[in-house]
Amino acid sequence: MSPCIPPASAPANTADRLTLLLQSTGEGIFGIDMAGRCAFVNRAAAQMLGTSTSTGMVLGRNMHELMHHSHADGRHYPEAECPIFNAFRQGLPCRIDGEVLWRTDGTSFPAEYSSHPVIEDGEVRGAVATFVDITERKRAEEALRRTNDELEQRVAKRTHQLRELANHLELVRESERKRIAREIHDELGSLLVALKTDIHWLGKAGQTFAGPRAAVQVPGHGPAHRHRGG
């Protein structure tokens, strides 16, 4: 079986293949030397920065001064604090998604970037950084945050309404309990008054009935009879 022969259009060596991969990825990728100057940059990075690899506006430039010079609010971003440069200066890899990068026209965009030191023969030779424009992600996050805020406000409003309704119902129940208690009190009072009236009437009636019976004498048992017998 004859060996497979790669097509004539295939990259001739590993370096060409690596270059093809770098130029084909959607992430921006660039490498910097120990001075922070751009050693290579792919097409996606150049496009996101608003320039082109063929113009020479990126290669050889200090990448912090080019794309990371200021915070989102415009404050100066000192190079000594740059996480991208700290990858080769301090050997500290990083991944950041809360900052902005700057285009050559002076506009900025929210970005997620990472930077890792390039180590050769045990020594740091520079750093390689990748970044992506996360504008759409931030917009989606902001829309989600606003939706959540609106939902929380609606829930809070509804909760307040339900609490007011519960308080109103409790007031109604308390008022009803007081009304029933008054009615029971009044009814019991009326019954007690009627009972007292009945007892008083029965007392008088008993006295009236007992009076005539006390005056009746049985024949042969009166005082005169006892005297004659004596």
Protein Blocks (a to p, Z undefined) as FASTA:
>chain_A
ZZddddfkbcfbfklmmmmmmmmpmbdcddddfkopafbdcfklmmmnopafklopmgop
afklmmmmbcfkopacdfklmmklmmmmnopacddfkbccddfkopacddddddddddee
hiafbdcdddddfklmmmmmmmmmmmmmmmmmmmmmmmmmmmmmmmmmmmmmmmmmmmmm
mmmmmmmmmmmmmmmmmmmmmmmmmmmmmmmmmmpccehiamklmmmmZZ
